[in-house]
């Protein structure tokens, strides 16, 4: 039996009827066509499905859509369209911190969340925070470089 949900996704009110067991990741991808939220392990380990729930990074594969009623969800599309991560995206590009791109949205969501909580993280803190994101293509050094570079530029007031 479907249940009513009402939430904000990327600032837009979304109201729908959903199956109680529908994951937020599946809802975002299949119903709303927000395909930047990727499904990897579907166990909350790889980080490919990360979204922000009221500003806090969360694994969309582990959340049920019905649990999100009344919440504010932000996906990679919402951060990209608003320009809130354009400096991070540019740093990832310039540092060649992405290859296939599958993990990139989760990495960007993690980095965005980290920099909001700690605008000046050291490299160890960045590595620790990224430990919940898997990348099989690049290795992590360029990703750490990109996040560190963004933090330094933001600190100096050079934001996009």
WOURDA-V593553 format. One record per residue. N is the residue number from 1. RES is the residue in one small letter. NEAR is the number of other ideal C-beta (glycine too) atoms within 8 Angstrom. D_CENTER is the distance of its C-alpha to the mean C-alpha in Angstrom with 2 decimals. Layout:
N,RES,NEAR,D_CENTER ; N,RES,NEAR,D_CENTER
//
This chain:
1,x,3,30.41 ; 2,x,7,27.55 ; 3,x,9,26.23 ; 4,x,8,25.26 ; 5,x,13,21.78 ; 6,x,8,20.97 ; 7,x,12,17.60 ; 8,x,10,15.94 ; 9,x,13,13.08 ; 10,x,11,12.12 ; 11,x,5,15.46 ; 12,x,6,17.51 ; 13,x,6,19.53 ; 14,x,10,19.22 ; 15,x,6,22.14 ; 16,x,8,22.91 ; 17,x,6,24.79 ; 18,x,12,23.00 ; 19,x,6,24.18 ; 20,x,9,23.64 ; 21,x,5,22.07 ; 22,x,11,19.44 ; 23,x,13,15.95 ; 24,x,15,13.18 ; 25,x,13,11.53 ; 26,x,11,15.00 ; 27,x,13,15.55 ; 28,x,15,12.61 ; 29,x,12,13.63 ; 30,x,7,17.35 ; 31,x,9,18.34 ; 32,x,9,16.16 ; 33,x,6,15.65 ; 34,x,11,11.95 ; 35,x,6,11.81 ; 36,x,9,8.62 ; 37,x,16,7.43 ; 38,x,11,9.67 ; 39,x,10,12.14 ; 40,x,13,13.47 ; 41,x,9,15.40 ; 42,x,8,15.00 ; 43,x,7,15.91 ; 44,x,6,12.80 ; 45,x,8,13.67 ; 46,x,11,11.89 ; 47,x,14,8.14 ; 48,x,15,7.79 ; 49,x,15,6.95 ; 50,x,15,4.16 ; 51,x,15,4.28 ; 52,x,15,6.41 ; 53,x,11,10.01 ; 54,x,6,12.45 ; 55,x,8,10.37 ; 56,x,7,9.66 ; 57,x,8,6.76 ; 58,x,10,8.11 ; 59,x,9,8.73 ; 60,x,13,9.49 ; 61,x,14,12.22 ; 62,x,8,14.05 ; 63,x,13,14.20 ; 64,x,10,17.00 ; 65,x,12,16.83 ; 66,x,10,20.05 ; 67,x,7,18.59 ; 68,x,13,16.35 ; 69,x,9,19.45 ; 70,x,5,19.55 ; 71,x,9,15.91 ; 72,x,8,13.63 ; 73,x,14,10.39 ; 74,x,10,7.95 ; 75,x,14,6.04 ; 76,x,12,5.41 ; 77,x,9,9.16 ; 78,x,11,9.77 ; 79,x,14,8.57 ; 80,x,11,10.44 ; 81,x,7,13.38 ; 82,x,6,13.85 ; 83,x,7,13.99 ; 84,x,6,12.01 ; 85,x,12,10.47 ; 86,x,9,13.53 ; 87,x,11,15.00 ; 88,x,14,12.18 ; 89,x,10,12.33 ; 90,x,9,16.08 ; 91,x,15,16.18 ; 92,x,14,14.34 ; 93,x,9,16.89 ; 94,x,7,19.83 ; 95,x,11,19.31 ; 96,x,7,18.90 ; 97,x,12,15.80 ; 98,x,12,14.86 ; 99,x,5,17.24 ; 100,x,6,16.59 ; 101,x,6,13.00 ; 102,x,8,11.94 ; 103,x,18,9.68 ; 104,x,9,8.68 ; 105,x,12,5.52 ; 106,x,14,4.35 ; 107,x,16,6.63 ; 108,x,14,5.75 ; 109,x,14,2.81 ; 110,x,15,5.73 ; 111,x,16,8.21 ; 112,x,13,7.72 ; 113,x,12,8.09 ; 114,x,13,10.87 ; 115,x,14,12.60 ; 116,x,7,12.83 ; 117,x,5,14.43 ; 118,x,7,16.40 ; 119,x,8,17.09 ; 120,x,6,19.36 ; 121,x,13,18.10 ; 122,x,6,20.48 ; 123,x,8,19.75 ; 124,x,6,20.33 ; 125,x,10,17.77 ; 126,x,14,15.13 ; 127,x,10,16.31 ; 128,x,7,16.38 ; 129,x,11,12.80 ; 130,x,14,11.76 ; 131,x,6,14.21 ; 132,x,7,11.85 ; 133,x,13,10.40 ; 134,x,10,13.09 ; 135,x,10,14.21 ; 136,x,4,17.63 ; 137,x,8,18.47 ; 138,x,10,18.25 ; 139,x,5,18.77 ; 140,x,9,16.88 ; 141,x,6,19.34 ; 142,x,11,18.22 ; 143,x,14,14.56 ; 144,x,12,16.05 ; 145,x,11,18.37 ; 146,x,15,15.84 ; 147,x,16,14.03 ; 148,x,11,17.55 ; 149,x,10,18.91 ; 150,x,13,16.43 ; 151,x,12,17.29 ; 152,x,8,20.94 ; 153,x,11,20.91 ; 154,x,12,19.36 ; 155,x,8,21.95 ; 156,x,6,24.62 ; 157,x,5,23.63 ; 158,x,5,22.69 ; 159,x,6,19.58 ; 160,x,5,18.72
//
